[in-house]
């Protein structure tokens, strides 16, 4: 098995090695030897046909198998040098079984229980916080005056989450509400002569 794997590695057009065993540039095959794997795959079939026919014709066809493939000397030297490294990379790593004493097992079990209690307490605190926020939101919606404001606040928000929404209690914007409010404020400013609430010149800034 090892000799067969060694032969296959020598026929590879390029070997991908670990960083500690990078191959030189001259270890890559040229275009002539790029079909070496195809020759090897057809070698067995050709050899069987040649052995059944016999004679010199059969022996000449048999040379096109594994024996007929010419390996790159640089590739062969690289495979021979790093063969053990290649085999170790394919072999699974052996993990030694750890033996724990009864005292260590009790200590680890106590740590696991303590960690489980801490995570459960955090989860229950989060549930309580979310439930309180939802309850406060519903109370706030019910306290709004009846009409489109309460309906808009009670409408579920299925839009995509935005980075501007920092709280789950924020409701989606009412279309046209801000524009109507701004137009009403500007109308009051125009009627009062351009000064309202200590903010002069709003009419001039709008122009």
Secondary structure by P-SEA (a helix, b strand, c coil): caaaaaaaaaacccccccccccccccccccccccaaaaaaaaaaaaaaaaaaaccaaaaaaaccccccccccaaaaaaaaaaaaaaaaaaccccccbbbbcaaaaaaaaaaaaaaaaaaaaaaaaaaaaaaaaaaaaaaaaaaccccaaaaaaacccccccccccccccccccccaaaaaaaaaaaaaaaaaccccccccccccccc
